[in-house]
Structure formats: C-alpha cells, structure tokens
Amino acid sequence: MEEVLKGETGAVFLFFYLFPGFVGTLVYDFLVEGQKPENFERIVAALALTLIASVALKFFGLPLLPLAIDDKVPISTVVDGFVGRRLLFSTIISVALAMMVAILNNSGALYWMLGRLRLTYKTSARDVWSDTFHKYRGEWVRVRFADGRSLVGWPKFYSKSGDPREIFLADATWSSQKDSGEILETDVTGLAYISRTLRRSRRLSC
C-alpha cells in the first residue's frame, strides 16, 4: 500500500479523497477572520472534515472508500470511482460542517460553551487591533506618536489581520504642541496612512 500511495494513482486517490475536506477548509477560512492556518493544519482539518463526511455517508449506504486500489489500478478507474454522488454529497457535508463551526466561532458561542464546561479560557476574539475596530466601528480614533504629536480621524480602512498592520484615517487632523504650549491643529487633505509600527505616517491625496 505504501508503494501505491507514492505513485501517480495514489496521488490521485488522495486528492479526490481529501477534496471535500479542502473545500470545507477554504469555506471556513473565508468566513472566519484571523491568522490563516499553516499547511499542516489545513491538511489535518481537511482530513478531519473528510472523515466525518465519509462516516455520515455510511448512514446513506455509501462505503467509506469508493474503491480499493493497488499498483495495477489505472488512474481513470480512480477518477470514475470518486466522481459522482459520493464526491458531491461528501463535499456538501464538509462545507456545511465547516460553515456551522465558523458561525459558532464568529458568534463566540463555541468558546462560550467550552468555557461553561471549564475546558478552556480562550475566546473567539482575534486580537486587540481587530476587536477594537470591529466593536467601535464608525467611531473616531486618536493615534499618539512618540514625538508628542497625535492624529485624530475616522478609520475608513484598516487591515483585518496579518501583517502589515495599516490604517487609513479620513477627515484626519494633526495635533502638535508648540514650545509655547499652544496646540496647533492641521487638517489633512485626503486620507492619512499609518503603518503597522504607528511611528510614521504620510498623507495621501484622494
């Protein structure tokens, strides 16, 4: 069996077998914000979704595997064995399961239930950056810089997750203090772009 999986027939077999799980993971990643999983985590998730879908199909009288393979089975036979109702139904089940888990995760219900069972203290919150802009959507923000300046504006665009962390402030105003103590305010024309380090910024005209 190990020699079979190393050949072209085995590669095609694994592709079609894990296809429903990979489609489910793509749907889950599309619906859930946050850091995208590594390739190994994607493969594990795809395998789990595929196994659950295969077990579910067993209740409908379909086998866990559509066919048995060896080094003499042609690739066309593998393709014909997978393509059909089994592949369609297993993909639908995998996607439905992925959507259900994504909805539970986005709503916070999943970690709430696990927390009630005292299994974890984690929450579905992604990080302070994303949670702040999500919770206070449409609110004005003030960014303070190390040199004493501050920038007030409305976050028109901001990065949801990953790197770099960026924000574009509309209707922005620079505030700086003169040596005399007077506060100098300067309106920004267009959008003010702030990098992920929040140590530098530049003006962008619209």
Long-range contacts (C-beta under 8 A, 24 or more apart in sequence): 3-71, 4-69, 4-70, 4-71, 7-71, 8-75, 9-69, 9-71, 9-73, 9-74, 9-75, 9-78, 10-69, 12-75, 12-78, 12-79, 13-69, 13-78, 16-78, 16-79, 16-82, 16-83, 16-87, 17-50, 17-65, 17-82, 18-43, 18-46, 18-47, 18-50, 19-50, 19-82, 19-87, 19-91, 20-49, 20-50, 20-53, 20-87, 20-90, 20-91, 20-93, 20-94, 20-95, 21-45, 21-46, 21-47, 21-48, 21-49, 21-50, 21-53, 21-94, 22-46, 23-91, 23-94, 23-95, 24-49, 24-53, 24-91, 24-94, 24-95, 24-97, 24-98, 25-49, 25-98, 27-95, 27-98, 27-99, 27-102, 28-98, 28-99, 28-101, 28-102, 31-98, 31-99, 31-102, 31-103, 31-106, 32-102, 32-105, 32-106, 33-106, 33-126, 33-130, 33-160, 33-161, 34-126, 34-130, 34-161, 35-161, 35-162, 36-162, 49-94, 49-97, 49-98, 50-90, 50-94, 52-93, 52-94, 52-97, 53-89, 53-90, 53-91, 53-93, 53-94, 53-97, 54-90, 56-90, 56-93, 57-86, 57-89, 57-90, 57-93, 60-89, 62-86, 62-89, 126-161, 127-161, 129-158, 129-165, 130-160, 130-161, 133-158, 141-169, 143-167, 143-169, 143-194, 143-198, 143-201, 145-198, 145-199, 145-201, 146-199, 148-176, 148-177, 149-174, 149-175, 149-176, 150-174, 150-175, 150-176, 151-175, 151-188, 151-192, 151-194, 151-201, 153-188, 153-192, 156-191, 157-191, 159-196, 163-196, 164-195, 164-196, 165-195, 165-196, 166-193, 166-194, 166-195, 166-196, 167-193, 167-194, 168-192, 168-193, 168-194, 168-204, 169-194
